[in-house]
Amino acid sequence: MELSSDRAVAALEMSQTQSKDDEAFGGDGDYESLPPHVSVTTHMTAGAVAGILEHTVMYPVDSVKTRMQSLQPDPNAQYRSVYEALRRIIRTEGIFRPLRGLNITMIGAGPAHALYFACYERVKQSLSDVIQSGGNSHLANGVAGSVATVLHDAVMNPAEVVKQRMQMYNSPYRGLLDCVRTVTHTEGIGAFYRSYSTQLTMNIPFQAVHFITYELMQEQLNPHRHYHPGSHIVSGAAAGAISAAITTPLDVCKTLLNTQENVALNSMNISGHLSGMANAFRTVYRLGGPAAFFKGVQARVIYQMPSTAIAWSVYEFFKYFLTKQRLEEEAGPRPL
């Protein structure tokens, strides 16, 4: 049964009590049923804003994570904790040093997350219609997250390479353009996608676990699928923490491929540039054993929990706000 514009607007109104929620949403007009009627532009706008905020708010912790994943760090860049690392970096290298590389991250995050969320919503909707006759399907959520990741990483991978090289201790690059020019000249365009297969191998299970966990948490905390900021924050944080911890070994390998850490590669007598996930795995294991695969796991989880919570809460808010605004415009002036 199709909702009229007035009922759709009423269904989107946030209420303060559960009884009001039930009255407003009326069973067939719940918040999560709205995406099929929402334009791709709405999903892309919400996704872009969410992605930029996700990457910028916790960026200093991401800088620490990159350094802590170094396989043979400089003695001046060995840290015991995230807090101690940030304190030392600010004290010895300047207050803005943890933000180095933020510009390229923002440039990449906007379009990457716009594609990511738009693709996720469309694929999830299409697969759910087939698998669960329009109901929520964990398989559909996982597959949708994985497909969306392929598009996201195609845009984000070059930005990740530049970002991580600028984050490293004693980075030789003067800035964003210098890094892009130098890498292109000395290693070729392919250097920006050297870690793409590893990134996908990491992010596909990451996003599959992420989306499945998020939807499972939503079933428990927000079963009626209303717009509920608290449930989006808690579900997002849990999903980010679990996904980050599970995929840390692949993230360590990705960091090695992106940064081409000279000291580590020279100690292994590796000439030229390291490429390929299998080679990265072997190198990490030879240099640090099994424990090396979990270098920086604390920083990764600390970064990912609030970042994912921010991304989901902002995305759900913008999806709610933009949809509500569009439906009100379609409904026209409401009678007094």
N, C-alpha and C positions, 0 to 999 in steps of 0.2 A: 504494500500500500504506500502510495507516494504522499509525503508530507507537504502541506501547503507552506508558503513562505513564512506566514505568521507562526505556525507551529514549529518550524525549523528554528526560527529565531528564539522562540520560547524554550526550545530544547537546549539551546546553547547558554541560557542564562545561568550564572553560578548562583547557587543557593547556600544558605547557611546551615540548614538542618537536613537530615536524611529524609524526613517526610516531604520537605519542599523539593528535594532532589527527585524523589519518586514521582511527585505530581508533575514537575516540569518536563521530565524526560519520558514519562509515559510508556516505558517498555520498548517501543519500536523507534524511539528517536534519540537513543543514547549517543554520547559524544563520539565514540569510536565508529559509529555507523556513518559519520559524516564524510570521511575521506573520499568515498566514491564520487561525491558531488563536488569535491574541491578541485580547483584547477591545478595543473602542473606548476604554474607560476607561484601559487600559494605555497606548495611544498618546497619549491626551489628557494623562494625568499626566506621561508622559515629555516630551511636547512643551512643556507649561507650564513645567516645571522648566528645560528646556534654553533656552527663550525668555527667561525672567527672567535666567538667568545670562549668556546671550549679550549682552543689552542692558546689564547692570549692570557687568560686569567691565571693559569698555572704554569706559564712558560718558564719562569726561573727554575722550577723543580725539574722540568724537562731538560734544561741545560745541565743540571747536576746529574741526572740519570745518564746522559750521554758520556759525561766524564767518568762516572763510576763504572761504566761498562768497558772502559779502556783496559785492554789485556795486560799491558805493561806501561802503566802511567808514570809520568815524571814524578820524582819524590815530592815536588811541591804541589802535586795534584792528586794526592792520595787522601781520601776522606773516610771518616768512620761513620758519618751519618749525614742525612740531608741538611739538617740544621747547621752542623759544623761546616759543611761544604759551602753553603750559601754565605755564612759569616766570613769565611776565609776568602772567598772569591770577591766579595764586596770590599773587604778590608785591603786586600793586596792588589786587586785589579780594577777597582772602581765600582761605584754603585750601579752603573748601567751595564756592566759586563754580563750579568746573568740574562740580559735581554738581547744579547747579540744574536742576530739571525731571526728576530721576531718579524721583521718586515717581509721577508720572503715567505714566512709561514702564513702571515695574513693574506698575502697575495694568492697563495695556493689554496688555503683553507676555504675561502668563499666559494669559488666554483666547484671545488672537489666535493664539499658537503652539500651543495645545491643538487648536484647530480646524484649523490649518495642517497639522500632522503627521498627525492622524487622517485628514483628507481626502486627503492625499498618499498614505498607505499604502493606503487603500481604493481610490482611483481607479487607482493604479499596479497593484495586484493585479488589478482587474477588466479593465483594458486589456491587461495582459500576458497574461492568460488568452486573450483574443481574438486578439491580434496574434502572440504567440510561443508559444502553447499553454502558458502558465505560466512560460516562460523570461523572462530579462531583456530588455526592449525600451527602447531609447533614446527612441523616440517616446512610449511610454507614460510614461517618467520625465518628459519635458518637458511633456507635456499635464497630467500629474498635478500637477506643480509649479505650472503656470499656473492650474489650477482652484483649487488650495489658496490661491493668492495672492489671489484675488478675495475669499474669506472672511476671510483674514488682514487685508487692507487695510481691509475694511469696519469691523472692530473697531479697528484700529490708527491709522487716519487722524486721528480727532479727537485722540488722544493725541499724535501727531506734531506737530499744529498747536500745541498748548499747549506741548509740550516745546521746539520750536524758537523760539517767541516768548520763552520764559523763558531760553533759552541766549544770545540776542543781547546784544551790548554795550549797556549803558544800558537794559536792558529795563525798561519802566515798571510792570510788574506786581509786586505785593508777594508773591504766592504763587500756588499752584495754583488755589484757589477764586476769587481776585481775577481771574486771567486768564480763567477760564471765564466768570465773570459779565460782565466787561468786553467780551469778544469777542461774547458772546450779545447783550448790550444794544446795542452800537454797530454790529455787522455782521450779526447774526442767526445762527440755527442753521446756515444754509448755509455759513458761513465755515469750519466744521469739516470740510466736504467739498469745499471749493473746489479742492483739489489732488488729489481722488480719481482723476479720469480720468488725470491726469499720473502719479500714484503707480502706477496700474495699468499704464499704458503703460511705465513704468520697470521695475516689479517683475515683470511677466509675462516679458519677455525676460531679466531678471536671474535669476529663479528657473528658467526653462527652461535657461539656460546653466549655472546653479549645479548643478541636479540632474543634468544630462547629464554635466558635468565630474566631479562626485562619483562617479557610477556608473562612468564610464570609468576613473577612478583606482582605484576599488575592484576593477575587473576585473584591473588590472595588479598592484596591491599585495596584494589579498586575494581571489584567484580562487575559493577554496573558500567564501568568504563566512562565515568563522568570526567570532566576536566577537574583534576585534583592535584594541585602543585606538589603537596607533600608526598604523595605516592609516586609521582614521577621522579622526584629527587632521590628518594630512598631506593626505588627500583633501579634507577640509573647508576647510583653509586655502587650497589651490590653487583650489578652486571659488569661494571667497569673493573672492579677489584678482582672478581673471579677470572674474568677473561685475561686481564693483565698478568696475573700470577701464572696461569697455565701456559701462556705463550712467551714468557720471558726468554727461554733459551733461543727461540727464533729471533727475538729482538736483539739479543747480543750478537748473533751472526749478521743481522742486517746492519747494525752499527759498524761492525768491522768492515763490511763490504762498502758502506757509504764513506767511511773516513779513511780507508786504506792506511791504517795506523802504521807509520813507518818503522817505529822501534820494534813493534811486534813482528812485522813481516821480515825485517832484516835479521832478527834473532832466529827466524826459521829458514833463513837463506832463500827467501822467496824473492826472485827478481821480477821486475815489472809490476803488474797489478793483479791482485787477488780477485778472482771471479768465480761465480757458481756457489750454490748453497752447500753442496757436498764438500768443496774445498774449505769453505768457511767453517763448517762443523769440525772438520779434521784439525784445522788450525787452532780453533778455540780449545778443543780437547787436549791437544799437545801442549799448549801453553799453560793451561790451568786445570786440566782434569774436569771431572763432572761439575765441581763447584763453580767453575768459570761460566757455565751456562746460566747461572742465576745471579751474576754480578748486576747490581743496580736494581734488584727486584723490589727492594723497599721503596726506592725513589719512583719506580715505575707504578707501583700500586698507589702510592701517595699522590702521584700526578693524575692517574687515571680515574680514581674514585670521584673527586670533585669535578674533574673535567667532563666525565660522562654524565654526572648528575646535572651539571650546568647545561650540557648539550640537549639532554632530553627535556628538562624543564623549560628551557627557552624555546625549543622546537615546538613542544606541545602548546605553550602559551601563544606563540605566533600563529600556529595552525588554528587555534581556537579564535584568536582575535581577528585574523584576516578572514576566516570563514564567517564569523558573526557579522563583520563589517559588510561583506559581500551580500549576505542574505538580507541584511537590513536595507541595503541599497535596492535589491531586487523587489523587496516588499513595498518600498515607497513609504510615504508618511503614514504613521499609524494613527488611527482615530483616537481622539481624546476620551 
